Amino acid sequence: MFSESKTYSLCLDIGTTNIKCAICDPQKNNQIKAFVYDKLRLIYLPKGYVEIDPHQLWLQILLLIQKCIATSNITIDEISALGITSQRNTFVTWDKTSGEEFHNLILWKDLRAKSLVEAYNNSWRLLALNFGSKLLYHMTRRRRFLAGSIMKFMNAQVSLRLVWVLTHNQVVRDNLARGNVLFGTLDTWLIHKLTKGTRHVTDVSCASSTGLYDPFTLSWAAWVHFMFSIPAHILPKVLPTCCTQGEFGVVDASHLGHEIPIRVSAADQTASMFGLSCFNKGDIKVTLGTGTWMGVNTKNKAHASVGTLYPVIGWQLCPNSSNIVYICEGSSYATGTLIEWCKSKGLFRNVEETSSLAASVANSDGFVFPIGFSALHGALMDGKHEIMEFLHTSECAGLKARCDYYVRALLESIAFRVKQIYDTMVNETKFEFSCINVDGGSAQNDFLCQLIADLTQVRVWRPRWTEGSIVGVAKLITIGEMKRSNETLNNEDDNDGTEFLPRLELYREHMALYNLWSEEVSWALLIERSES
């Protein structure tokens, strides 16, 4: 248990849109004592390259932490633990000796490896891996081989973007030959910086989404070295999500003026699941942030998808592998991005207006907003197709004149994507869901939440505090400090929130528009593929 003296948790959330920092009081049910945030500065370059300046990000993080402490009316020596959650699959490589980065952080949305992804997905190596896995699955019935039999590479995974760096960056290649390169996703890089180079680690939830880690064997995948020639020595050590024995290290006193033990490192979707108390098998959540991520707790079994879902590790609260919790996940990469794009076109001044604008009209008057994407998780993120404009108009003046209809069509398209992923989730997992938990910035939109409830015919629950990742980090720190196992976790609903109940009388009307949208999206995909 926590000591009688005041001890607070420092929670850091590095998302794709914002960096957030909070100080929570574990003795008062993780009540938030201070909360600050800052916009993440992304660098958009030609050819779909998206980067972050590591030096700027490092200073931004330190300043935000200092600001949070300053506004909390506590002293830094009262902080007993730091927990970190971060966007997955953003990575960098750096000099093992000096700690200097060889290049900018490469964001998960970056498209520099798009041609590599296509080439590898059509290569004899992957065909051989798929075929061999299929044979092994028929012989052993092991899920990992079923997953391998239909595996495809994705731009959002680290794997082929790292191959691109190791191939195209001469400085990295020269240092690699001397054994002087370290690789890490954003969490690994930040922990390395905070501990002044004493730790080169990641956690299972971040590692499992990279495309380099095997969630079935809980190790860096051996076939990765064979297929990509990625040296094992550049990869970080993989740890549980919660570490109470100093495995993540300590924030060096030179950074903030006092040492702080790092207790938790978790992927953003893991922290979100934990923050929404999705602890039991079959619990489901939808994060409506920069993109949309739907996750279902599959407990101790990794779901081997035969379609477009994928298994990741949710969390591991102690080194015992029996405490591994898996998540079956599906995603769409354009949610908050869509809304911000429409804002830039002058459809509305504030995002908060979108709910009332959409509700001000009875329907979208026949307008359809198809989102560019490939399968259920691969949004077309290049400048031409990242967000497809309305099929019936391309004039911004026309958009502004009927903005209420267009905003409604925009929000409908986001809900339709959720419906699409949800139906796949139901068909593949065979779970029956009674409640969908939502978080993220776009979850504050009443119209969107209600439409998701109507389309899925499932109750939607939105907690008062929709920053699920921050809440999740605070909970993970508490669990780790108290040395409790996930068997003791309780997912009773927090009564402080809003529920959206499905309206049966509108289901047929919504489904008719959903079917129209699906047809338009199919045409958009067909056009995109023919152009390619």
C-alpha positions in Angstrom: 0.0 0.0 0.0 1.0 3.6 -0.3 2.7 5.2 2.7 0.9 7.7 4.9 3.1 10.6 3.5 1.7 12.3 0.4 2.9 10.6 -2.7 1.7 11.5 -6.2 1.9 9.9 -9.6 3.2 11.8 -12.6 1.5 10.6 -15.8 2.8 11.5 -19.3 0.8 10.8 -22.5 2.5 11.4 -25.8 -0.2 11.1 -28.4 -0.2 12.0 -32.1 -2.0 15.3 -31.7 -1.1 16.4 -28.2 1.3 15.8 -25.3 -0.5 15.6 -22.0 0.8 15.6 -18.5 -1.1 15.0 -15.2 -0.4 14.6 -11.6 -2.7 12.2 -9.8 -3.4 11.4 -6.2 -3.5 7.6 -5.7 -4.8 8.0 -2.2 -7.9 9.7 -3.6 -8.8 7.2 -6.3 -6.2 8.8 -8.7 -7.9 12.2 -8.5 -6.3 14.5 -11.0 -4.5 17.3 -9.2 -3.0 19.1 -12.2 -3.4 18.6 -16.0 -1.6 20.4 -18.8 -1.1 19.8 -22.5 0.7 21.1 -25.5 0.3 20.5 -29.3 2.7 18.0 -30.7 4.7 19.6 -33.5 4.8 17.3 -36.6 6.9 17.9 -39.6 5.1 17.1 -42.9 7.5 16.6 -45.8 6.9 15.6 -49.5 6.2 12.0 -50.5 4.1 11.4 -47.3 7.1 11.7 -44.9 6.0 12.6 -41.3 8.6 13.3 -38.6 9.2 14.8 -35.2 12.3 16.7 -34.3 13.7 14.8 -31.3 15.5 17.7 -29.7 12.4 19.9 -29.9 10.2 17.1 -28.5 12.6 16.4 -25.6 12.6 20.1 -24.5 8.8 20.2 -25.0 8.3 17.2 -22.7 10.6 18.6 -19.9 8.9 22.0 -20.0 5.4 20.4 -19.9 6.4 18.3 -16.9 7.8 21.4 -15.1 4.6 23.3 -15.9 2.4 20.5 -14.6 4.4 20.4 -11.3 4.3 24.2 -11.0 0.5 24.3 -11.3 -0.1 21.4 -8.9 1.0 23.1 -5.6 3.2 20.2 -4.7 6.9 19.8 -4.7 8.8 17.4 -7.0 10.0 15.3 -4.1 6.4 14.4 -3.4 6.2 12.5 -6.7 6.8 8.8 -6.1 6.4 7.4 -9.6 6.4 8.3 -13.3 4.2 6.5 -15.9 4.5 6.9 -19.6 2.1 6.1 -22.4 2.9 6.9 -26.0 1.8 6.6 -29.6 2.9 3.2 -31.0 5.3 2.6 -33.9 6.9 6.0 -34.0 10.6 5.3 -33.8 14.2 6.6 -34.1 17.7 5.2 -34.2 20.6 6.8 -32.3 24.3 6.6 -31.5 25.0 4.0 -28.8 28.0 5.9 -27.5 26.9 9.5 -27.6 23.1 9.1 -27.4 22.7 11.5 -30.4 19.8 10.6 -32.8 20.8 9.8 -36.4 17.6 11.2 -37.8 14.2 12.6 -36.8 11.6 10.4 -35.1 9.6 8.7 -37.9 5.9 8.8 -37.2 3.6 5.8 -37.5 1.7 7.7 -40.2 4.9 8.1 -42.4 4.7 6.6 -45.9 8.4 6.4 -46.9 8.2 2.6 -46.9 5.0 2.3 -48.9 6.7 0.8 -52.0 8.7 -1.6 -49.7 5.4 -2.7 -48.0 3.9 -3.5 -51.4 7.0 -5.3 -52.6 7.3 -7.4 -49.5 3.6 -8.3 -49.6 4.1 -9.6 -53.1 7.4 -11.3 -52.5 8.3 -15.0 -52.6 9.5 -14.7 -49.0 6.2 -13.7 -47.6 4.4 -16.2 -49.8 6.7 -18.9 -48.5 6.1 -17.7 -44.9 2.3 -17.8 -45.4 2.4 -21.2 -47.0 4.7 -22.7 -44.4 2.6 -21.3 -41.6 -0.6 -22.7 -43.2 1.0 -26.2 -43.3 2.2 -25.9 -39.7 -1.3 -24.7 -38.6 -2.9 -27.7 -40.1 -0.4 -29.9 -38.3 -0.4 -28.3 -34.9 -3.5 -26.1 -34.8 -1.5 -23.4 -33.1 -2.9 -19.9 -33.4 0.5 -18.3 -34.2 0.7 -20.3 -37.4 -2.9 -19.3 -38.4 -1.9 -15.7 -37.9 1.3 -16.3 -40.0 -0.7 -17.9 -42.8 -2.5 -14.7 -43.7 0.1 -12.1 -42.4 0.6 -8.9 -44.4 2.9 -6.0 -43.7 1.4 -2.5 -43.0 2.8 1.0 -43.3 1.9 1.7 -39.7 4.2 -1.0 -38.4 7.8 -0.3 -37.6 9.3 -3.2 -39.6 9.6 -1.9 -43.1 10.2 1.7 -42.1 13.1 0.5 -40.1 14.3 -1.5 -43.1 14.1 1.7 -45.1 16.3 3.6 -42.6 18.9 0.8 -42.4 19.0 0.8 -46.2 18.9 4.5 -47.1 20.6 6.3 -44.2 24.4 6.0 -44.8 25.3 7.3 -41.4 23.1 4.6 -39.8 24.7 2.0 -42.0 28.2 3.0 -41.2 27.5 3.0 -37.4 25.6 -0.3 -37.7 28.8 -1.9 -39.2 30.6 -0.7 -36.0 27.9 -2.0 -33.7 27.1 1.5 -32.6 23.3 1.7 -33.3 20.4 1.5 -31.0 16.8 1.4 -32.1 13.7 2.3 -30.1 10.0 3.3 -30.4 9.1 6.6 -28.8 8.8 5.0 -25.3 12.3 3.4 -25.6 13.9 6.6 -26.8 12.2 8.7 -24.0 13.2 6.3 -21.2 16.8 6.2 -22.6 16.9 10.0 -22.5 15.3 10.3 -19.0 17.7 7.8 -17.5 20.7 9.3 -19.2 21.4 6.3 -21.3 21.3 3.7 -18.6 18.2 1.9 -19.9 17.4 0.5 -23.4 14.0 -1.0 -22.8 10.4 -1.2 -24.0 7.3 -2.9 -22.7 5.3 -5.8 -24.2 2.4 -3.6 -25.4 4.6 -1.3 -27.4 6.8 -4.1 -28.8 3.8 -6.2 -29.9 2.5 -3.6 -32.4 5.9 -3.1 -34.2 5.7 -6.0 -36.6 9.0 -7.2 -35.1 7.7 -8.9 -32.0 5.9 -12.2 -31.8 3.0 -11.9 -29.3 2.5 -15.7 -29.3 6.1 -16.5 -28.2 6.7 -13.2 -26.3 10.0 -12.6 -28.0 11.5 -10.6 -30.9 10.4 -12.7 -33.9 13.2 -14.9 -35.3 11.9 -14.7 -38.8 12.4 -10.9 -38.7 16.1 -11.3 -38.7 15.9 -13.8 -41.6 13.6 -11.7 -43.8 14.8 -8.1 -43.0 18.4 -8.7 -41.7 17.7 -6.5 -38.7 20.4 -7.1 -36.1 19.1 -8.3 -32.8 21.6 -6.2 -30.8 19.9 -2.9 -31.8 16.6 -4.0 -30.3 15.6 -3.0 -26.7 14.9 -5.4 -23.9 11.2 -6.1 -23.5 9.8 -5.7 -20.0 6.3 -6.0 -18.4 4.1 -3.0 -18.5 4.5 -2.4 -14.7 7.9 -2.6 -13.1 8.3 -2.0 -9.4 11.9 -3.2 -9.0 13.6 -0.4 -11.0 13.7 -2.2 -14.4 12.7 0.9 -16.2 15.2 3.0 -14.3 15.0 6.4 -12.7 14.6 9.9 -14.1 18.1 11.4 -13.7 18.0 14.3 -11.1 19.7 16.6 -13.7 16.5 16.7 -15.8 13.9 17.8 -13.2 15.9 18.5 -10.1 14.9 15.2 -8.4 15.0 11.5 -9.1 11.7 9.9 -10.0 11.3 6.1 -10.4 9.8 5.1 -13.8 7.1 2.5 -12.9 5.0 2.1 -16.0 5.5 2.2 -19.8 2.5 1.4 -21.9 1.2 1.8 -25.5 -1.5 4.4 -25.8 -4.2 1.8 -26.6 -3.2 -0.3 -23.6 -3.5 2.7 -21.3 -6.9 3.5 -22.9 -8.2 0.0 -22.2 -6.9 0.2 -18.7 -8.3 3.6 -18.1 -11.8 2.5 -19.3 -11.6 -0.6 -16.9 -11.8 -3.1 -19.8 -10.3 -5.8 -17.6 -12.5 -8.8 -18.4 -12.7 -11.0 -21.5 -15.0 -9.5 -24.0 -14.8 -6.0 -22.7 -14.7 -3.6 -25.7 -13.6 0.0 -26.1 -13.4 2.5 -29.0 -10.9 5.4 -28.9 -11.9 8.3 -31.1 -8.7 10.3 -31.3 -6.5 11.1 -34.2 -7.7 7.8 -35.6 -10.2 5.2 -34.5 -9.0 2.2 -32.5 -11.4 -0.6 -31.4 -10.0 -3.1 -28.9 -11.5 -6.2 -27.3 -10.0 -7.9 -24.3 -9.3 -11.5 -25.3 -7.6 -12.3 -21.9 -4.9 -14.9 -22.1 -5.5 -15.9 -25.8 -4.1 -14.0 -28.7 -6.7 -13.8 -31.4 -5.5 -15.1 -34.7 -7.5 -13.2 -37.2 -8.6 -14.6 -40.5 -9.5 -11.2 -41.7 -8.3 -7.7 -41.0 -8.0 -7.6 -37.2 -4.7 -8.2 -35.4 -3.6 -9.4 -32.0 -1.5 -7.2 -29.7 -0.5 -7.6 -26.1 -2.6 -5.4 -23.8 -0.5 -5.6 -20.7 1.6 -7.7 -18.4 1.5 -6.6 -14.8 4.3 -8.9 -13.6 7.0 -11.1 -15.2 4.8 -14.2 -15.0 3.6 -15.0 -18.5 0.3 -16.2 -17.2 -0.6 -12.6 -16.5 -0.4 -11.6 -20.2 -3.6 -10.0 -21.4 -4.2 -9.8 -25.2 -6.2 -7.4 -27.2 -7.9 -8.0 -30.6 -7.7 -4.7 -32.5 -9.1 -3.0 -35.6 -8.5 0.5 -36.6 -9.0 3.4 -39.0 -6.4 6.1 -39.3 -8.6 9.2 -40.0 -11.0 10.4 -37.3 -9.6 13.6 -35.6 -7.7 14.1 -38.8 -10.9 14.2 -40.8 -12.5 16.7 -38.4 -9.4 19.0 -38.5 -9.3 18.8 -42.3 -12.9 20.0 -42.5 -12.2 22.8 -39.9 -9.3 23.9 -42.2 -11.8 24.2 -45.1 -13.9 26.6 -43.0 -16.9 24.4 -42.3 -16.8 25.4 -38.6 -14.7 27.4 -36.3 -14.6 25.1 -33.3 -14.7 21.3 -33.2 -17.3 21.6 -30.4 -19.7 23.0 -32.9 -19.9 19.8 -35.0 -22.3 17.9 -32.8 -24.9 20.7 -32.8 -24.4 21.4 -36.5 -25.0 17.7 -37.4 -28.1 17.5 -35.1 -29.5 20.7 -36.6 -30.6 18.8 -39.8 -32.7 15.7 -40.1 -30.3 14.0 -42.5 -27.2 14.7 -44.7 -29.4 15.4 -47.7 -27.8 12.6 -49.8 -24.3 13.7 -49.2 -21.8 10.9 -48.5 -18.2 11.3 -47.2 -16.2 8.2 -48.1 -12.9 7.9 -46.2 -9.9 6.7 -48.1 -8.6 3.4 -46.7 -7.3 0.0 -47.5 -8.9 -3.0 -45.7 -9.9 -2.3 -42.1 -6.7 -0.7 -40.9 -4.7 0.8 -43.7 -5.8 4.3 -44.4 -4.5 5.9 -47.6 -2.4 8.5 -45.9 -0.8 10.3 -48.9 -1.7 13.8 -49.8 -4.0 12.9 -52.6 -6.1 10.3 -50.9 -5.7 10.7 -47.2 -9.2 12.1 -47.0 -11.4 11.8 -50.0 -13.6 14.8 -50.6 -17.4 14.6 -50.9 -18.3 12.8 -54.1 -20.9 15.5 -55.1 -18.8 18.7 -54.8 -15.3 19.9 -54.6 -15.9 23.6 -54.2 -15.2 25.0 -50.7 -17.7 27.8 -51.2 -20.4 25.1 -51.7 -19.2 23.3 -48.6 -19.5 26.4 -46.4 -23.0 27.2 -47.8 -24.4 23.9 -46.6 -21.9 23.1 -43.8 -24.5 21.5 -41.5 -25.2 18.7 -44.0 -21.6 18.2 -44.8 -20.6 18.1 -41.1 -23.3 15.5 -40.5 -22.0 13.4 -43.4 -18.5 13.7 -42.0 -19.6 12.4 -38.5 -21.7 9.7 -40.1 -18.7 8.5 -42.0 -16.7 8.1 -38.8 -19.6 6.2 -37.2 -19.9 4.0 -40.2 -16.2 3.1 -40.0 -16.8 2.1 -36.3 -19.8 0.0 -37.4 -17.7 -1.7 -40.1 -14.9 -2.6 -37.6 -17.5 -3.6 -35.0 -19.2 -6.1 -37.4 -15.9 -7.7 -38.2 -15.1 -7.9 -34.5 -18.4 -9.6 -33.7 -18.0 -12.1 -36.6 -14.5 -13.0 -35.8 -14.5 -13.2 -32.0 -18.1 -14.5 -31.6 -18.4 -12.3 -28.5 -21.7 -10.6 -27.5 -21.2 -7.1 -26.4 -23.5 -5.2 -24.0 -21.6 -2.0 -23.7 -19.0 -0.1 -25.8 -16.8 2.2 -23.8 -15.5 5.3 -25.6 -12.7 7.8 -25.0 -10.6 10.3 -27.0 -11.2 13.8 -28.1 -13.9 13.0 -30.6 -15.8 11.0 -28.0 -17.0 14.3 -26.6 -19.2 14.6 -29.6 -22.8 13.6 -28.5 -24.0 13.1 -32.1 -21.2 10.7 -32.9 -21.6 8.6 -29.7 -25.4 8.3 -30.2 -25.0 7.3 -33.9 -22.5 4.6 -32.9 -25.1 3.3 -30.3 -27.8 3.3 -33.0 -25.7 1.5 -35.6 -24.3 -1.2 -33.3 -27.5 -1.5 -31.3 -25.3 -1.5 -28.2 -25.2 0.9 -25.2 -22.3 3.4 -25.5 -20.7 4.6 -22.3 -18.6 7.8 -22.1 -16.9 8.6 -18.8 -16.8 12.2 -17.7 -13.0 12.3 -18.2 -12.3 11.1 -21.8 -8.5 11.2 -21.5 -8.5 7.4 -21.1 -4.8 7.0 -21.6 -3.9 9.3 -18.7 -6.4 7.6 -16.4 -5.0 4.2 -17.5 -1.4 5.2 -16.6 -2.5 6.4 -13.2 -4.3 3.1 -12.6 -1.3 1.0 -13.8 1.0 2.9 -11.4 -1.4 2.2 -8.6 -1.7 -1.5 -9.4 2.1 -1.8 -9.7 2.8 0.0 -6.5 0.3 -2.2 -4.6 1.7 -5.3 -6.2 -1.8 -6.5 -7.2 -2.3 -9.0 -10.0 -4.9 -8.5 -12.7 -7.0 -11.2 -11.1 -8.1 -8.5 -8.6 -9.1 -5.9 -11.2 -12.6 -4.7 -11.0 -14.4 -3.2 -14.0 -17.4 -1.8 -12.3 -18.8 1.2 -14.2 -17.9 4.7 -13.0 -21.3 6.3 -12.5 -19.8 9.7 -13.5 -20.4 9.8 -17.2 -23.0 9.7 -20.0 -24.7 6.7 -21.6 -26.2 6.6 -25.1 -28.8 4.0 -25.6 -29.6 2.6 -29.1 -32.8 4.0 -30.7 -34.4 1.0 -32.3 -36.8 3.1 -34.4 -34.0 4.7 -36.3 -32.0 1.6 -37.1 -33.5 0.9 -40.5 -33.0 4.5 -41.6 -29.3 4.6 -40.5 -28.6 1.2 -42.1 -29.9 2.4 -45.4 -27.4 5.3 -45.4 -24.7 3.0 -44.1 -25.2 0.6 -47.1 -25.0 3.6 -49.5 -21.8 4.7 -47.8 -20.3 1.2 -48.1 -21.1 1.2 -51.8 -19.5 4.5 -52.4 -16.4 3.5 -50.4 -16.1 0.3 -52.5 -16.1 2.5 -55.7 -13.5 4.8 -54.2 -11.2 1.9 -53.4 -11.7 0.5 -56.9 -10.8 3.9 -58.4 -7.7 4.2 -56.1 -6.5 0.7 -57.1 -7.0 1.3 -60.8 -5.1 4.6 -60.6 -2.3 2.8 -58.7 
